[in-house]
Amino acid sequence: MELNSNEPTGPLEDRWTKHRDHGKLVNPANRRKYTVIVVGSGLAGGAGAASLGELGYNVKCFAFQDSPRRAHSIAAQGGINAAKNYQSDGDSVWRLFHDTLKGGDFRGRESNTWRLAEISNAIIDQCVAQGVPFAREYGGLLANRSFGGAQVSRTFYARGQTGQQLLIGAYQALERQIGAGTVEMHTRSEMLELIVVDGVARGIVTRSLITGKIEAHVADCVVLATGGYANVFYLSTNAKGSNCTAAWRAHRQGAAFANPCYTQIHPTCIPQAGEHQSKLTLMSESLRNDGRIWVPRKKEDVTKAPGSIPEKDRFYYLEERYPTFGNLVPRDVASRNAKYVCDDGLGVGPEVAGQRRGVYLDFAASISRLGKKEVEDRYGNLFEMYERITGENPYQVPMRIYPASHYAMGGLWVDYNLMTTIPGLFAAGEANFSDHGANRLGASALMQGLSDGYFVLPFTVGNYLGTVRDLPEVRLDHADVKGAVERVENRIHRLLNAPKPSKTADEFHRELGALIWDKCGMARNEAGLKEALAKIPEIRERFWEQVKVPGTGEAFNQTLERAGRVADFMEFAELLSIDALNRDESCGAHFREEHQSEEGEAVRDDEHFQHVSAWEFTGDLGKPKLHKEPLVFERLKPSTRSYK
Ligand SMILES: Cc1cc2nc3c(=O)[nH]c(=O)nc-3n(C[C@H](O)[C@H](O)[C@H](O)COP(=O)(O)OP(=O)(O)OC[C@H]3O[C@@H](n4cnc5c(N)ncnc54)[C@H](O)[C@@H]3O)c2cc1C
């Protein structure tokens, strides 16, 4: 396996233009001769499928939900970044590039990060043209708010429903193509295998989640836009259905998996209320614009009503420790600091498993400065959601928040064209590793998904097809197609026929998630990771022996669906921990306790780890092969992140 980033050379700001100027095109009349499979209809897949359909390719789009509109992207609340500089506060493409690369702790690829910043403005134009109802200033210009890791306001938003509104835009574009006949939409279809013929991705195998029918679909190339793997932790802010199956199946067929240990823990989630909870809820990071984070200074105050604790006894720990960025430090920094104060016994809220894991996010000062109406206009639906879940009114008492697993910066390794190490297989959106390094800044995932879908794939897929031109026909009776179908059938048979069926897949997932959260979550160390690596194969073995899946494979069977996804998390978790152990440095969200400054900040080791870790599947889950893509910084020299 060889990693070639295929980045264009020359000045950073010219690379994307140069790449498009010199890439191969497919003649409009020839596009309909090519079939492109897009798995996923969230922001990345929906935008990609719609744009490729509009170009005239014959697109087949797959999603496991009953409608593209139910993709996890719909959950995104806070906003989407772009360097429009409407606020005249000094923003620019360069600054967005700078903040993203620095925010990712210099573990991202410079060319990709620049391209993302460059494309950001076109995304907003495209979405506005579609009618996405972004918030506006009184004068009519689009409004912006601030997110962590930036000193400018560049986040475009639609109240707390930005993902939903953007997805409606992409969905409309997709529906238009479905109506025009260029996109064939397959909902309730789950990809369970990748078809690789002569080393080239040529299709997928799906299972209908309604009838259980297993089908092979062949194409000229395949795009995976299947989202992230944050649910490996079991408890996360992701939709319950989000999973790593498509990416993991591709990995097993030869696609390198990059930086799996880069997982983002979001600082502002509603804390876990009990040990049997199965889902966590995000409170948008945008709340940190106006909410002040604090805990009591004294342990004896943690059970007192927050309103009864005087100002002098409140510890505004982010404002004190990071005076420049205050409550707007990046997510990894905010999360770790919440952990530290709770580990010090200053956490608030109910005790779960012997600890109070909560800090206050307080709007009292904003309400008295701006008025309740203004706060309601900005965050009304988030406040309502919080009250519905906790029964507490955040206009009257501070919210309680705590970090939770939220996003995956790691993913399938892709080159500048978003192509994986399997020719003909592309990965877009959260499913790839490409643009955020070791820590993603808030509001940058939507930007990346739409950049990949609306602007990058339409060119790079054409460039690939224009280069390979006439691919040999693959028929459904081809040995490699039949082999992929058989692998799916065998696996389903195994899931349905465990020798000692006694526990649900969810029980195993909960056990795995608790282990990974504990040993490979917000903080990691060598001993804990080794412990996790010893336990994961043992949990996996028990899973295959004891998993209980009632019913059959030939019908609607949600337990079977879940069991298949958990089985893949069982394998993936091992790679995640191997990567975390191998990366013997701290960077961004990957915090190795052995490598921290006296003040508890991440300490990178650029000499040994300034690279992307891309893992190749060898057939032995415990012994994947590491490939390194060196990271070269021409424009922005790596520095120690400081938000003080
Ligand atoms: C609560 C929450 C709030 C967020 N808020 C923000 C925000 O304000 N700003 C921001 O920038 N980011 C935010 N994010 C992150 C952002 O929402 C996601 O990173 C982004 O939406 C992912 O988009 P995607 O298109 O890559 O994947 P998804 O939206 O997850 O879509 C995945 C698609 O793949 C399909 N799929 C998956 N596996 C299979 C399979 N095996 N077979 C068939 N189909 C499959 C699914 O059906 C779905 O259509 C938030 C995340 C969460 C959890």
The ligand as an SDF file (V2000), in Angstrom:
LIG
                    3D

 53 58  0  0  0  0  0  0  0  0999 V2000
  -25.7830   16.7980   17.9440 C   0  0  0  0  0  0  0  0  0  0  0  0
  -24.7820   17.2490   16.9230 C   0  0  0  0  0  0  0  0  0  0  0  0
  -24.7160   18.5790   16.5550 C   0  0  0  0  0  0  0  0  0  0  0  0
  -23.8050   19.0110   15.6050 C   0  0  0  0  0  0  0  0  0  0  0  0
  -23.7610   20.3330   15.2790 N   0  0  0  0  0  0  0  0  0  0  0  0
  -22.8700   20.7480   14.3500 C   0  0  0  0  0  0  0  0  0  0  0  0
  -22.8070   22.1190   13.9750 C   0  0  0  0  0  0  0  0  0  0  0  0
  -23.5350   22.9550   14.4790 O   0  0  0  0  0  0  0  0  0  0  0  0
  -21.9050   22.4760   13.0260 N   0  0  0  0  0  0  0  0  0  0  0  0
  -21.0670   21.5820   12.4250 C   0  0  0  0  0  0  0  0  0  0  0  0
  -20.2920   21.9610   11.5740 O   0  0  0  0  0  0  0  0  0  0  0  0
  -21.1390   20.2720   12.7510 N   0  0  0  0  0  0  0  0  0  0  0  0
  -21.9980   19.8320   13.6860 C   0  0  0  0  0  0  0  0  0  0  0  0
  -22.0490   18.5080   14.0170 N   0  0  0  0  0  0  0  0  0  0  0  0
  -21.2910   17.5380   13.2170 C   0  0  0  0  0  0  0  0  0  0  0  0
  -22.0190   17.2950   11.9040 C   0  0  0  0  0  0  0  0  0  0  0  0
  -23.4070   17.2680   12.1310 O   0  0  0  0  0  0  0  0  0  0  0  0
  -21.6290   15.9910   11.2310 C   0  0  0  0  0  0  0  0  0  0  0  0
  -20.2460   15.8460   11.2190 O   0  0  0  0  0  0  0  0  0  0  0  0
  -22.1140   15.9670    9.7870 C   0  0  0  0  0  0  0  0  0  0  0  0
  -23.4750   16.2820    9.7240 O   0  0  0  0  0  0  0  0  0  0  0  0
  -21.8610   14.6130    9.1540 C   0  0  0  0  0  0  0  0  0  0  0  0
  -22.4230   14.6360    7.8630 O   0  0  0  0  0  0  0  0  0  0  0  0
  -22.1760   13.4340    6.8720 P   0  0  0  0  0  0  0  0  0  0  0  0
  -22.9220   13.7450    5.6360 O   0  0  0  0  0  0  0  0  0  0  0  0
  -20.7210   13.1720    6.7560 O   0  0  0  0  0  0  0  0  0  0  0  0
  -22.8020   12.1550    7.6050 O   0  0  0  0  0  0  0  0  0  0  0  0
  -24.2910   11.8630    8.1690 P   0  0  0  0  0  0  0  0  0  0  0  0
  -25.1470   13.0530    8.2360 O   0  0  0  0  0  0  0  0  0  0  0  0
  -24.0610   11.0680    9.4160 O   0  0  0  0  0  0  0  0  0  0  0  0
  -24.9170   10.9360    7.0730 O   0  0  0  0  0  0  0  0  0  0  0  0
  -24.5430    9.5920    6.9420 C   0  0  0  0  0  0  0  0  0  0  0  0
  -25.3760    8.9910    5.8340 C   0  0  0  0  0  0  0  0  0  0  0  0
  -24.8370    7.7220    5.5280 O   0  0  0  0  0  0  0  0  0  0  0  0
  -25.8630    6.7500    5.5300 C   0  0  0  0  0  0  0  0  0  0  0  0
  -25.2330    5.4990    5.9420 N   0  0  0  0  0  0  0  0  0  0  0  0
  -24.3440    5.2690    6.9360 C   0  0  0  0  0  0  0  0  0  0  0  0
  -23.9480    3.9890    6.9320 N   0  0  0  0  0  0  0  0  0  0  0  0
  -24.6040    3.3940    5.9210 C   0  0  0  0  0  0  0  0  0  0  0  0
  -24.6230    2.0760    5.4200 C   0  0  0  0  0  0  0  0  0  0  0  0
  -23.8610    1.1210    5.9300 N   0  0  0  0  0  0  0  0  0  0  0  0
  -25.4470    1.8110    4.3830 N   0  0  0  0  0  0  0  0  0  0  0  0
  -26.2420    2.7740    3.8200 C   0  0  0  0  0  0  0  0  0  0  0  0
  -26.2330    4.0510    4.2510 N   0  0  0  0  0  0  0  0  0  0  0  0
  -25.4320    4.3420    5.2820 C   0  0  0  0  0  0  0  0  0  0  0  0
  -26.9080    7.2610    6.4760 C   0  0  0  0  0  0  0  0  0  0  0  0
  -28.1440    6.6940    6.1450 O   0  0  0  0  0  0  0  0  0  0  0  0
  -26.8360    8.7620    6.1830 C   0  0  0  0  0  0  0  0  0  0  0  0
  -27.6080    9.0530    5.0620 O   0  0  0  0  0  0  0  0  0  0  0  0
  -22.9360   18.0780   15.0010 C   0  0  0  0  0  0  0  0  0  0  0  0
  -22.9940   16.7350   15.3650 C   0  0  0  0  0  0  0  0  0  0  0  0
  -23.8830   16.3290   16.3460 C   0  0  0  0  0  0  0  0  0  0  0  0
  -23.8580   14.9120   16.7920 C   0  0  0  0  0  0  0  0  0  0  0  0
  1  2  1  0
  2  3  1  0
  2 52  2  0
  3  4  2  0
  4  5  1  0
  4 50  1  0
  5  6  2  0
  6  7  1  0
  6 13  1  0
  7  8  2  0
  7  9  1  0
  9 10  1  0
 10 11  2  0
 10 12  1  0
 12 13  2  0
 13 14  1  0
 14 15  1  0
 14 50  1  0
 15 16  1  0
 16 17  1  0
 16 18  1  0
 18 19  1  0
 18 20  1  0
 20 21  1  0
 20 22  1  0
 22 23  1  0
 23 24  1  0
 24 25  2  0
 24 26  1  0
 24 27  1  0
 27 28  1  0
 28 29  2  0
 28 30  1  0
 28 31  1  0
 31 32  1  0
 32 33  1  0
 33 34  1  0
 33 48  1  0
 34 35  1  0
 35 36  1  0
 35 46  1  0
 36 37  1  0
 36 45  1  0
 37 38  2  0
 38 39  1  0
 39 40  1  0
 39 45  2  0
 40 41  1  0
 40 42  2  0
 42 43  1  0
 43 44  2  0
 44 45  1  0
 46 47  1  0
 46 48  1  0
 48 49  1  0
 50 51  2  0
 51 52  1  0
 52 53  1  0
M  END
$$$$
